[in-house]
């Protein structure tokens, strides 16, 4: 299980020009050097009784090729840094693993065929039959903050969400009965359900916009022979890959579709324990909770919005970063001080920020997801808490 509080980002940028232009070195005969994260179960672990799906698979691939796997461990808080310092710096031969989607840019590397499908998953009691989004209406649903499921539910009416930074915290809330169901990163939710909760819940994969993707092994660009050898090993090992997915509790079976048929086919990026990078699950010090407070909402402000509705939406969707009622102990996230910071322009600043987001700080873009009324309601609520 990943160290509590460890949040991974999987953001790939351009490799340094020198690394991209260097001729690839052939891997040493008899040895396959593998890059992996030392603390990222269910994917990889440097020590302990379980080593993770990627490590076990890498060992199988190496044996199939007549090699022995040797590991270069590098924490993948940033995959850009991990790739630059390992694979692109010729410290290892293969990186387990990267998204297979060509939209996931990784200059300087080439990828094998996809070997594993991953997705978010619904975690719910076995007796609950959830066949679509409508079956979650009326339930308290845990989501990872800023994730594709979070944004999807926030854009629909009739859904109550509680947002978390870590899969682990959301699973704990489910265990305590603080939520009725959860939509979490499937591999990690399945692994925790298997190892911590003895398969207490049904974990069902989902599909839809940004909900799923496929993983591949990466090698340095131009290492065609090595890529071909790994490709063949992955083909030969398909039954073993399925067995490994089962061993680590990865959800399998027919996925439940959570988005509309017109949502396109964009896939997720990343494979950390808390899900893909574009879910904006980034390094944050604020942890979600279930703090109940008295209803002190004041009458609606001059925006014409409904402050009470805005407060309810804010506390179910935005409190993971800004705390309940916007009262974050971190000054930069304390929304009670908007008026003192931006004077009379603060309502316009708040509305613009909500619409455009702050991707650099982990805040999603809500334009096109929230209606103007939703935004007016939130700004009206924020009016009631200004100091």
C-alpha positions in Angstrom: 0.0 0.0 0.0 1.4 3.4 -0.8 2.8 5.6 2.0 -0.1 7.6 3.4 0.0 11.2 2.1 2.1 10.3 -1.0 0.4 11.8 -4.0 1.6 11.0 -7.4 1.6 13.2 -10.5 2.2 11.7 -13.9 3.1 14.6 -16.1 5.3 13.9 -19.1 7.2 16.8 -20.8 9.8 17.1 -23.4 13.0 15.1 -22.8 16.3 17.1 -22.9 17.5 17.5 -26.4 20.8 15.7 -25.8 19.0 12.7 -24.4 16.5 12.6 -27.3 19.3 12.8 -29.9 21.7 10.3 -28.4 21.8 6.9 -30.2 20.2 4.3 -27.9 22.4 1.8 -26.2 21.6 -1.9 -26.5 20.7 -3.5 -23.2 23.5 -5.6 -21.8 23.2 -9.3 -22.6 21.6 -11.3 -19.8 20.3 -8.3 -17.9 17.1 -6.2 -18.4 17.4 -3.0 -16.3 13.9 -1.9 -15.2 12.8 1.5 -14.0 10.0 1.3 -11.3 8.6 3.2 -8.3 9.8 1.7 -5.0 6.5 2.5 -3.1 3.5 2.3 -5.4 1.4 -0.8 -4.7 -0.5 -2.4 -6.3 1.9 -1.5 -9.2 5.4 -1.8 -7.7 7.2 -2.1 -4.4 10.9 -2.4 -3.7 10.6 -4.6 -0.6 8.1 -6.6 1.4 6.1 -9.7 0.6 4.4 -8.2 -2.5 6.2 -6.5 -5.3 3.3 -5.3 -7.4 2.0 -6.2 -10.9 4.6 -4.2 -12.8 7.5 -5.8 -11.0 6.2 -9.3 -11.3 5.4 -8.8 -15.0 8.9 -7.3 -15.6 10.5 -10.4 -14.0 8.4 -12.6 -16.3 9.3 -10.5 -19.4 13.0 -10.7 -18.5 12.9 -14.5 -18.1 11.0 -14.9 -21.4 13.8 -12.9 -23.0 16.5 -15.0 -21.3 17.5 -12.1 -19.1 17.5 -11.3 -15.4 15.6 -8.2 -14.3 17.6 -5.6 -12.3 15.8 -2.6 -10.8 16.4 1.1 -10.8 14.0 2.5 -8.2 12.8 6.1 -8.6 9.9 7.7 -6.9 7.4 8.8 -9.5 6.0 12.0 -7.9 6.8 13.4 -11.3 7.1 11.0 -14.2 8.9 13.7 -16.2 11.7 13.7 -13.7 11.6 9.9 -13.3 12.0 9.4 -17.1 14.7 12.0 -17.4 16.8 10.6 -14.6 16.3 6.9 -15.4 15.3 5.8 -18.9 16.4 8.8 -20.8 19.7 8.9 -18.8 20.5 5.3 -19.8 20.1 4.1 -16.2 17.7 1.5 -17.2 16.4 -0.2 -20.4 12.6 -0.3 -19.8 10.1 1.7 -17.9 7.1 -0.1 -16.4 4.8 1.5 -17.4 3.4 4.4 -19.4 0.0 5.1 -21.0 -0.2 3.6 -24.5 -2.3 6.5 -25.8 -0.3 8.5 -28.3 -1.9 11.7 -27.0 0.2 11.1 -23.8 3.3 12.8 -25.0 6.6 11.3 -24.0 9.4 12.6 -26.2 12.5 10.4 -26.4 10.7 7.1 -25.8 8.8 4.6 -27.7 6.2 2.3 -26.4 5.3 -1.3 -26.8 1.8 -2.5 -27.5 -0.7 -2.0 -24.7 -0.7 -4.9 -22.2 -3.3 -3.8 -19.6 -6.5 -1.9 -19.5 -7.2 0.3 -16.5 -10.1 2.5 -15.4 -11.9 4.1 -12.6 -14.4 1.8 -10.8 -17.5 1.9 -8.8 -17.1 0.5 -5.3 -20.4 -0.4 -3.7 -22.0 -3.1 -1.6 -22.4 -6.4 -3.5 -26.2 -6.3 -3.2 -26.4 -2.9 -5.0 -27.0 -3.2 -8.7 -25.4 -0.2 -10.4 -25.9 -0.4 -14.1 -25.4 3.3 -14.9 -25.1 6.8 -13.6 -28.8 7.0 -12.7 -28.4 4.2 -10.1 -26.1 6.5 -8.1 -28.6 9.3 -7.8 -29.7 9.8 -4.2 -26.5 8.0 -2.8 -23.6 9.7 -1.1 -20.7 9.1 -3.5 -17.0 9.4 -2.7 -14.8 10.7 -5.5 -11.2 11.7 -6.0 -11.0 15.5 -6.1 -10.9 16.9 -9.5 -11.1 13.5 -11.2 -13.2 12.7 -14.2 -15.9 11.0 -12.1 -15.9 14.1 -9.8 -16.4 16.5 -12.7 -19.0 14.3 -14.3 -21.1 14.1 -11.1 -20.7 17.8 -10.4 -22.1 18.5 -13.9 -25.3 16.5 -13.2 -28.2 17.3 -11.0 -29.2 15.0 -8.1 -25.9 13.6 -7.1 -24.2 14.1 -3.7 -20.4 13.8 -3.7 -17.7 13.9 -1.0 -14.3 14.5 -2.5 -11.0 13.0 -1.3 -7.3 13.3 -2.2 -6.5 9.6 -1.6 -8.2 6.4 -2.6 -7.4 5.2 0.9 -9.4 7.9 2.6 -12.4 7.4 0.4 -12.3 3.6 1.1 -12.2 4.4 4.9 -15.2 6.7 4.5 -17.1 3.9 2.8 -16.1 1.5 5.5 -17.4 3.9 8.2 -20.7 4.3 6.4 -20.0 8.0 5.7 -20.7 7.4 2.0 -22.8 4.8 0.3 -20.6 4.2 -2.8 -17.4 5.5 -4.4 -16.0 6.0 -7.9 -12.2 5.6 -7.4 -9.1 4.6 -9.3 -9.9 1.0 -10.1 -6.6 -0.9 -9.6 -6.0 0.7 -6.2 -9.6 0.4 -5.0 -9.6 -3.2 -6.1 -6.3 -3.9 -4.3 -7.5 -2.2 -1.1 -10.8 -4.1 -1.2 -9.0 -7.3 -1.5 -6.2 -6.8 1.0 -7.8 -4.5 3.6 -11.5 -5.3 3.4 -11.5 -9.0 2.3 -13.5 -8.4 -0.9 -16.3 -6.7 1.1 -17.5 -4.6 -1.9 -18.2 -5.1 -5.5 -15.6 -3.2 -7.6 -16.9 -2.6 -11.1 -14.9 -0.9 -13.9 -16.4 2.0 -15.7 -16.1 3.6 -19.1 -16.7 7.1 -20.5 -14.8 10.3 -21.1 -11.5 10.3 -19.3 -12.5 7.2 -17.4 -10.1 4.5 -18.8 -6.9 3.9 -20.7 -4.3 1.3 -21.6 -0.7 0.8 -20.3 2.5 -0.1 -22.2 6.2 -0.5 -21.5 8.5 2.3 -22.6 12.0 2.0 -24.0 14.3 4.7 -25.4 13.5 5.9 -28.9 15.2 3.9 -31.5 15.6 0.7 -29.4 13.5 -1.2 -31.9 14.9 -4.6 -31.2 14.3 -4.4 -27.5 10.8 -3.0 -28.0 10.1 -6.0 -30.4 11.4 -8.5 -27.8 9.3 -7.0 -25.0 6.3 -6.9 -27.3 6.6 -10.6 -28.1 7.1 -11.4 -24.4 3.9 -9.5 -23.5 2.0 -11.4 -26.2 3.2 -14.7 -24.9 2.4 -13.7 -21.3 -1.2 -12.5 -21.8 -2.7 -15.3 -19.6 -0.1 -14.5 -16.9 -1.0 -10.8 -17.1 -4.7 -11.6 -16.5 -3.7 -13.8 -13.5 -1.6 -11.0 -12.1 -4.5 -8.6 -12.4 -6.7 -11.0 -10.5 -4.0 -11.5 -7.9 -3.8 -7.8 -7.1 -7.6 -7.3 -7.2 -7.8 -5.2 -10.4 -11.4 -4.8 -11.4 -12.4 -6.8 -14.5 -15.6 -7.6 -16.4 -18.0 -5.5 -18.5 -17.6 -1.8 -17.6 -20.5 0.4 -16.6 -20.8 3.4 -18.8 -21.0 6.6 -16.8 -21.0 9.2 -19.5 -23.1 10.0 -22.5 -22.7 8.3 -25.9 -21.4 11.5 -27.4 -18.5 12.0 -24.9 -15.8 11.0 -27.3 -13.1 8.6 -26.6 -10.4 10.5 -24.7 -8.5 8.2 -22.4 -6.9 8.8 -19.1 -3.2 9.4 -18.6 -1.1 8.0 -15.8 -1.1 5.0 -13.5 -0.4 6.1 -10.0 -2.1 4.7 -6.9 -4.5 7.6 -6.9 -5.3 7.7 -10.6 -4.3 9.6 -13.7 -2.6 12.9 -13.9 -5.3 14.7 -15.8 -7.6 14.0 -12.8 -5.7 16.8 -11.1 -5.0 14.6 -8.1 -1.9 16.5 -7.3 0.4 17.2 -4.3 -1.8 18.9 -1.8 -1.6 19.2 2.0 -5.3 19.7 2.6 -7.1 16.4 3.3 -10.8 15.9 2.9 -13.1 15.3 5.8 -16.7 15.2 6.8 -17.0 18.2 9.0 -20.6 19.2 9.8 -21.3 22.7 10.7 -24.4 24.7 11.6 -26.3 26.3 8.8 -25.2 30.0 9.1 -25.8 30.9 5.4 -26.9 34.5 5.0 -29.5 35.7 2.4 -28.4 35.7 -1.2 -26.0 38.4 -2.3 -26.4 40.9 -5.1 -25.4 38.3 -7.8 -28.9 37.0 -7.7 -27.7 33.5 -6.8 -29.0 31.2 -4.1 -26.4 31.3 -1.3 -27.8 28.2 0.5 -27.6 26.1 -2.7 -24.1 27.6 -3.4 -23.0 26.5 0.1 -24.2 23.0 -0.4 -22.5 22.7 -3.7 -19.3 24.3 -2.4 -19.0 22.0 0.6 -19.6 18.8 -1.5 -17.3 19.8 -4.3 -14.7 22.4 -3.3 -14.0 21.8 0.4 -11.3 19.3 -0.4 -8.9 22.2 -1.1 -10.7 25.2 0.5 -12.1 23.4 3.6 -15.7 23.5 4.8 -17.3 26.9 4.2 -14.1 28.2 2.6 -12.4 28.5 6.0 -9.0 26.9 5.0 -6.2 27.2 7.5 -3.9 27.8 4.5 -4.0 31.6 3.9 -3.8 31.3 0.1 -6.9 29.0 0.0 -8.9 30.9 2.6 -11.9 32.2 0.6 -13.1 34.4 3.4 -10.5 36.9 2.4 -11.4 37.4 -1.2 -12.8 40.9 -0.5 -9.7 42.0 1.4 -7.5 40.8 -1.5 -9.4 41.9 -4.5 -11.6 44.7 -3.1 -14.7 45.5 -5.0 -13.6 43.3 -8.0 -13.6 40.1 -6.0 -16.9 38.7 -7.3 -15.7 39.1 -10.9 -12.3 37.5 -10.0 -14.1 34.6 -8.2 -16.3 34.0 -11.2 -13.4 34.1 -13.7 -11.4 31.7 -11.6 -14.2 29.2 -11.2 -14.7 29.2 -15.0 -11.1 29.1 -16.0 -9.7 27.1 -13.1 -6.1 27.2 -12.0 -4.5 24.1 -13.5 -1.1 25.0 -12.1 -2.6 24.7 -8.6 -4.8 21.7 -9.2 -8.1 23.5 -9.7 -10.2 22.1 -12.5 -11.7 24.3 -15.2 -15.5 24.4 -14.6 -16.6 26.4 -17.7 -19.0 24.2 -19.7 -19.5 22.0 -16.7 -21.3 24.3 -14.3 -24.2 26.4 -15.4 -24.1 30.2 -14.9 -26.7 29.7 -12.2 -24.4 27.2 -10.3 -21.6 29.8 -10.5 -23.9 32.6 -9.3 -25.0 30.4 -6.4 -21.4 29.8 -5.4 -20.4 33.5 -5.6 -23.5 34.3 -3.6 -22.4 31.9 -0.9 -18.9 33.3 -1.0 -20.4 36.8 -0.3 -21.8 35.6 3.0 -18.4 34.5 4.3 -16.3 37.5 3.5 -14.5 39.1 6.4 
